[in-house]
Amino acid sequence: MKTFLMHPDRDFDPRSLSPRESLPYAQDIELEVLLNAAAGGDRYFHDTMAAACGQAWDNDIETIRYRQEVLKDCLAVPALVRKFYDIAIEPFGRERSWSFSLYDRDAGQKVASGVRTLQSCLDVLERLRKTCAANADRFASRGFRQFFATLEKNLDDDWLGAARTDLTNLSFRVGLLLSAQVGSGGKAVGTALRKPQRSDLSWMHRMISPAARSYTLQLHPRDDAGAQAFAELQNRGLVLISDAIYQSAEHVLGFLRTLRSELAFYLGCVNLKEQLDRIGEAVTFPEPQAEPNRFRCRNLRDTCLALTMEQRVIGNDVDADGKPLVIITGANRGGKSTFLRSVGLAQLMQQCGMFVTADAFGASLRSGLHTHYKREEDRSMRSGKFDEELVRMSGIADVMRRRALVLFNESFAATHEREGSEIARQIVRALLENDVTVFFVSHMYAFARSFLDDERALFLRAERDESGARSFRLIEAPPLPKSFGTDLFRRIFETPEAADARS
């Protein structure tokens, strides 16, 4: 059986990202804030959401829309989905984990563990099927309807009854029936496990029916050697079915494990939506675009900033359709870095099949997200800060694929402006030639000016109101020219307090 709640044609694998492994862009877009809000204190939710983010770049439009349908169902009836999840996680609770030790070397113990596992899981599956059937009319998505149909088809009452009968027989409460031939040295050869006969199943039948003459050997309680020999004989018969029982138990547990992970993703999204609702931050479902170089948003806001400040934040309207390069300039602390984060988060959330914090959002699918942000000075670095920036850029280029998205935040500004601008210009042109979309926040006027006549570029600038105060919004406007002499003077003589006052 397959759950098919995350993909229309395959299961979701939450183990694709190790809990200790971090996504390379996570720090720059403050992804941990979003993951913690979605987790709600549950580490499994956190790791499942992180795994979904790591796989987001392989999703196609069909998968994204498929997940959006399922998520809309989950947002409509969150209590029911939590009930499904609570049933699915029962086999993995600590109080029942003793029943699921499927890795014993001894065939007898392996069979016993597998049978206990299957018996417990059958009860869980039956309650899950009945709960789903009683509430199926409250779900409209293809994912949930396919899931309910799978349960009804594979777990009907006749099948469950037959499975319980087989498991009762496999418990061997009245002993095992084995057949064997006597080999050289009196050793048993050709041992085979036999289906219990009617006389073995009914003591009443044994009472009224004559039986063939048989012989009984009863071991003395202190006969350790005899007990060991008997156990070896028993294992010879059970080893023939231990692997089959083990695989059956693994299959059932695998189904419940997958269901647990897929529901955890959607419940993480529900938790995130509840957090955003609490602070009054509205969301919308994005429209993924099949055409290249599409990006359009209305009132796009930084999800993580809203979660951190616990209040609504200012958004931006941008139409960058047909513009694979967006250059953002303007005064410090004017909302440029915030907008850059909102772009990365929205792209990631769209490709995960989630909602975004915007009034409207639609963008082309990307093959990956890469970030190149300026770093604080690290005294332990063996090379200069500018060299470190180039090394990081080289590492990004090594793993980047066509149609990726790259976010630059004041990159290559660790050297003087003319050199930094020329390096940035050459890197950006190379990226554009390889079908990579670039959003670049920069104070380097020479760099921005080099793309003024490029039809592929859109320029945004941090806006100020009539009094000169920051509005934290971006407007479509070319960069303002600056003096290299003034820039040099400020670098040498201006105090941090004066810089803050000027910004």
Secondary structure as GFF3:
##gff-version 3
##sequence-region A 1 503
A	DSSP	three_ten_helix	14	16	.	.	.	ID=ss1
A	DSSP	alpha_helix	31	39	.	.	.	ID=ss2
A	DSSP	alpha_helix	43	55	.	.	.	ID=ss3
A	DSSP	three_ten_helix	56	58	.	.	.	ID=ss4
A	DSSP	alpha_helix	61	76	.	.	.	ID=ss5
A	DSSP	alpha_helix	78	88	.	.	.	ID=ss6
A	DSSP	three_ten_helix	90	92	.	.	.	ID=ss7
A	DSSP	three_ten_helix	94	100	.	.	.	ID=ss8
A	DSSP	alpha_helix	107	135	.	.	.	ID=ss9
A	DSSP	three_ten_helix	136	138	.	.	.	ID=ss10
A	DSSP	alpha_helix	142	154	.	.	.	ID=ss11
A	DSSP	alpha_helix	157	170	.	.	.	ID=ss12
A	DSSP	beta_strand	178	182	.	.	.	ID=ss13
A	DSSP	three_ten_helix	184	186	.	.	.	ID=ss14
A	DSSP	beta_strand	188	193	.	.	.	ID=ss15
A	DSSP	alpha_helix	198	201	.	.	.	ID=ss16
A	DSSP	alpha_helix	203	208	.	.	.	ID=ss17
A	DSSP	alpha_helix	224	278	.	.	.	ID=ss18
A	DSSP	beta_strand	295	300	.	.	.	ID=ss19
A	DSSP	alpha_helix	303	309	.	.	.	ID=ss20
A	DSSP	beta_strand	316	319	.	.	.	ID=ss21
A	DSSP	beta_strand	325	329	.	.	.	ID=ss22
A	DSSP	alpha_helix	336	352	.	.	.	ID=ss23
A	DSSP	beta_strand	360	363	.	.	.	ID=ss24
A	DSSP	beta_strand	369	373	.	.	.	ID=ss25
A	DSSP	alpha_helix	385	399	.	.	.	ID=ss26
A	DSSP	beta_strand	405	409	.	.	.	ID=ss27
A	DSSP	alpha_helix	417	433	.	.	.	ID=ss28
A	DSSP	beta_strand	437	441	.	.	.	ID=ss29
A	DSSP	alpha_helix	445	449	.	.	.	ID=ss30
A	DSSP	beta_strand	457	464	.	.	.	ID=ss31
A	DSSP	beta_strand	470	476	.	.	.	ID=ss32
A	DSSP	alpha_helix	484	493	.	.	.	ID=ss33
A	DSSP	alpha_helix	496	502	.	.	.	ID=ss34
###
